[in-house]
Amino acid sequence: MRLLVAEDERDLNRLLQKVLTKAGYTVDGCYDGEEAQLCLLGAEYDALVLDVMMPKKDGYTLVRELRAQGVDTPVLFLTARDSVADRVTGLDLGADDYLVKPFDFDELLARIRAITRKHVGQRTNTLTVADLTLDTARHQAARGGEEIPLLPKEFAILEYLMRHPGTVLSREQIEDRIWNYEYAGSSNNVDGYMSRLRKKIDGGREDKLLHTVRGMGWTIRPPAPGKEGAP
């Protein structure tokens, strides 16, 4: 999942990016509201972590404008202002949650998982396609009860696919969602990761879940009823 962190305290911003990246997220960081707005024009995010009192354009104004444009990306506000009135203002403007500084990073991660689950109508941290499960909190994958070790990028790609079962995702969509603005590699990396994922998920198994759609991309879907074992 790709997140945008907009926080003008640079040390905190860098720490947030480090913690979120370690937790498996793809993260872009910026330091004011106008820069955040530019990032939003160039990428699609699963959630926004916004400081309220940013320079140039504050978090309240940014969220008000996004909601007026019909953008429903989940928003978590960070702020040192802990009054009830401030929290009510942020939530009424369209934010999904509010976290007062200083905060515990485990709580931050839990709240991000909660607002992203709510956005897609999911009630738990576990994604399931057929006998494949993905625990996004523990970062564990298993098929048929057998744990599958995954590299961080492999996990991120599989999570993206499992959040959109049956949808064909292109190389460009996967690259945009899994790598941040600092990435300067080749899109062939996606092909390499997909090849390794198919071996780990489907290798030696009769029922295939990961499928290549020639000229379009990849999708994950359960075997069709009555067609178990079909390629």
C-alpha positions as CSV (number, residue, x, y, z in Angstrom):
1,M,0.0,0.0,0.0
2,R,1.2,3.5,-0.8
3,L,1.0,6.3,1.7
4,L,1.6,10.0,1.6
5,V,3.1,11.6,4.8
6,A,2.8,15.4,5.0
7,E,4.5,16.7,8.1
8,D,6.6,19.9,8.4
9,E,8.7,18.7,11.4
10,R,11.5,17.2,9.3
11,D,12.9,14.8,12.0
12,L,9.4,13.4,12.6
13,N,8.7,13.2,8.9
14,R,11.8,11.1,8.3
15,L,11.0,8.9,11.3
16,L,7.5,8.4,10.1
17,Q,8.7,7.4,6.7
18,K,11.3,5.0,8.2
19,V,8.7,3.3,10.5
20,L,6.0,3.0,7.8
21,T,8.5,1.7,5.3
22,K,9.7,-0.9,7.8
23,A,6.1,-1.9,8.3
24,G,5.9,-2.7,4.5
25,Y,4.3,0.5,3.1
26,T,5.5,2.4,0.1
27,V,5.9,6.0,1.4
28,D,6.3,9.5,-0.1
29,G,7.1,12.3,2.2
30,C,6.6,16.1,1.9
31,Y,6.7,19.1,4.2
32,D,3.8,21.4,3.4
33,G,0.3,21.3,2.0
34,E,1.0,22.6,-1.4
35,E,3.7,19.9,-1.9
36,A,1.2,17.3,-0.7
37,Q,-1.2,18.5,-3.3
38,L,1.4,18.1,-6.1
39,C,2.1,14.6,-4.9
40,L,-1.6,13.8,-5.1
41,L,-1.8,14.9,-8.7
42,G,0.9,12.4,-9.7
43,A,0.0,9.3,-7.7
44,E,-2.8,7.3,-6.2
45,Y,-2.5,6.7,-2.5
46,D,-4.2,4.2,-0.1
47,A,-4.1,6.7,2.8
48,L,-2.8,10.1,3.7
49,V,-1.1,11.0,7.0
50,L,-1.4,14.7,7.3
51,D,-0.1,17.2,9.9
52,V,-2.9,19.8,10.7
53,M,-0.7,22.9,11.0
54,M,1.4,22.7,7.8
55,P,2.8,25.7,6.1
56,K,1.5,27.1,2.8
57,K,-1.7,25.0,3.0
58,D,-2.8,23.5,6.3
59,G,-4.3,20.0,6.6
60,Y,-7.8,21.2,7.2
61,T,-7.8,23.2,4.0
62,L,-6.2,20.4,2.0
63,V,-8.8,17.8,3.1
64,R,-11.7,20.2,2.6
65,E,-10.5,20.7,-1.0
66,L,-10.0,17.0,-1.6
67,R,-13.4,16.1,-0.3
68,A,-15.0,18.8,-2.5
69,Q,-13.3,17.3,-5.5
70,G,-14.7,13.9,-4.6
71,V,-11.4,12.4,-3.5
72,D,-12.3,9.8,-0.8
73,T,-8.8,8.6,0.1
74,P,-8.6,7.8,3.9
75,V,-7.0,10.6,5.9
76,L,-5.4,10.4,9.3
77,F,-4.6,13.8,10.9
78,L,-1.6,14.3,13.2
79,T,-1.6,17.3,15.5
80,A,-0.4,18.7,18.8
81,R,-3.8,20.3,19.3
82,D,-5.8,18.0,21.5
83,S,-9.0,19.9,22.2
84,V,-12.4,18.2,21.4
85,A,-13.3,21.2,19.1
86,D,-10.1,20.6,17.0
87,R,-10.9,16.9,16.7
88,V,-14.5,17.5,15.7
89,T,-13.4,20.1,13.1
90,G,-11.1,17.6,11.5
91,L,-13.6,14.7,11.5
92,D,-16.4,17.0,10.2
93,L,-14.2,18.1,7.3
94,G,-13.9,14.5,6.2
95,A,-10.9,13.0,8.0
96,D,-11.2,9.4,9.0
97,D,-9.1,9.6,12.2
98,Y,-7.2,11.9,14.5
99,L,-4.0,11.2,16.4
100,V,-2.5,13.6,18.9
101,K,1.2,14.1,19.3
102,P,3.2,12.6,20.9
103,F,1.9,9.1,19.9
104,D,2.9,5.5,19.9
105,F,4.0,4.1,16.5
106,D,2.2,0.8,17.1
107,E,-1.1,2.8,17.6
108,L,-0.3,4.8,14.4
109,L,0.1,1.6,12.4
110,A,-3.1,0.1,13.9
111,R,-5.1,3.2,13.0
112,I,-3.8,3.2,9.4
113,R,-4.8,-0.4,9.1
114,A,-8.2,0.5,10.5
115,I,-9.0,3.4,8.2
116,T,-7.8,1.4,5.1
117,R,-9.9,-1.6,6.1
118,K,-12.9,0.6,6.5
119,H,-12.4,2.2,3.1
120,V,-12.7,-1.1,1.3
121,G,-15.3,-2.6,3.6
122,Q,-13.0,-5.1,5.2
123,R,-13.3,-5.9,8.9
124,T,-10.1,-7.8,9.6
125,N,-6.5,-7.6,8.7
126,T,-6.6,-10.9,6.8
127,L,-7.1,-11.0,3.1
128,T,-8.3,-14.3,1.6
129,V,-8.4,-15.7,-2.0
130,A,-9.3,-19.4,-2.1
131,D,-6.9,-21.2,0.3
132,L,-4.4,-18.2,0.2
133,T,-4.4,-15.9,3.2
134,L,-2.5,-12.7,3.9
135,D,-2.2,-11.2,7.4
136,T,-1.4,-7.6,6.8
137,A,-0.7,-6.9,10.5
138,R,1.7,-9.7,11.0
139,H,3.0,-9.7,7.5
140,Q,2.5,-13.4,7.0
141,A,1.3,-15.3,4.0
142,A,0.1,-18.9,3.9
143,R,-1.5,-21.2,1.4
144,G,-3.4,-24.2,2.6
145,G,-2.1,-23.5,6.1
146,E,1.5,-23.6,4.9
147,E,3.5,-20.4,5.5
148,I,5.0,-18.8,2.5
149,P,8.1,-16.6,3.1
150,L,7.9,-13.4,1.1
151,L,10.3,-10.5,0.5
152,P,8.8,-7.0,1.4
153,K,8.1,-6.0,-2.2
154,E,6.6,-9.5,-2.9
155,F,4.3,-9.1,0.0
156,A,3.3,-5.6,-1.1
157,I,2.5,-6.7,-4.6
158,L,0.5,-9.7,-3.4
159,E,-1.4,-7.5,-1.0
160,Y,-2.3,-5.1,-3.9
161,L,-3.5,-8.0,-6.0
162,M,-5.5,-9.6,-3.2
163,R,-7.2,-6.3,-2.4
164,H,-8.4,-6.3,-6.0
165,P,-9.3,-10.0,-6.8
166,G,-10.3,-10.7,-10.3
167,T,-9.0,-7.3,-11.5
168,V,-6.3,-7.2,-14.1
169,L,-3.5,-4.9,-12.8
170,S,-1.0,-3.5,-15.3
171,R,2.7,-3.3,-14.9
172,E,2.3,0.5,-14.6
173,Q,-0.4,0.3,-11.9
174,I,1.7,-2.1,-9.8
175,E,4.8,0.0,-10.2
176,D,3.0,3.2,-9.3
177,R,1.4,1.6,-6.2
178,I,4.5,-0.3,-4.9
179,W,7.4,2.1,-5.6
180,N,7.6,5.7,-4.5
181,Y,8.8,8.8,-6.4
182,E,12.5,8.0,-5.5
183,Y,12.3,4.8,-7.5
184,A,14.4,5.0,-10.7
185,G,14.6,1.4,-11.8
186,S,13.2,-0.6,-14.7
187,S,9.6,-1.7,-14.9
188,N,11.0,-5.1,-15.8
189,N,11.5,-5.4,-12.0
190,V,7.7,-6.0,-11.8
191,D,8.0,-9.0,-14.2
192,G,10.8,-10.5,-12.0
193,Y,8.8,-10.1,-8.8
194,M,5.7,-11.6,-10.4
195,S,7.6,-14.6,-11.7
196,R,9.0,-15.3,-8.2
197,L,5.6,-14.8,-6.7
198,R,4.0,-17.3,-9.0
199,K,6.6,-19.9,-8.0
200,K,6.0,-19.3,-4.3
201,I,2.2,-19.1,-4.5
202,D,1.4,-21.6,-7.3
203,G,4.6,-23.7,-7.7
204,G,3.8,-27.4,-7.5
205,R,0.1,-26.8,-6.9
206,E,-2.7,-28.0,-9.1
207,D,-4.9,-25.0,-8.5
208,K,-3.4,-21.8,-9.9
209,L,-4.3,-18.4,-8.4
210,L,-2.0,-16.0,-10.1
211,H,-2.7,-15.4,-13.8
212,T,-0.9,-13.5,-16.6
213,V,-3.3,-11.7,-19.0
214,R,-1.2,-11.2,-22.1
215,G,-0.6,-7.6,-23.0
216,M,-2.5,-6.3,-20.0
217,G,-1.0,-7.5,-16.7
218,W,-1.7,-9.9,-13.9
219,T,-4.7,-10.9,-11.7
220,I,-5.4,-13.2,-8.8
221,R,-8.6,-15.2,-8.7
222,P,-9.8,-18.5,-7.2
223,P,-10.3,-21.5,-9.5
224,A,-13.6,-21.4,-11.3
225,P,-16.2,-23.8,-9.8
226,G,-15.8,-27.2,-11.4
227,K,-12.5,-26.3,-13.0
228,E,-10.1,-27.0,-10.1
229,G,-6.7,-27.8,-11.6
230,A,-7.2,-25.8,-14.8
231,P,-4.1,-23.8,-15.8
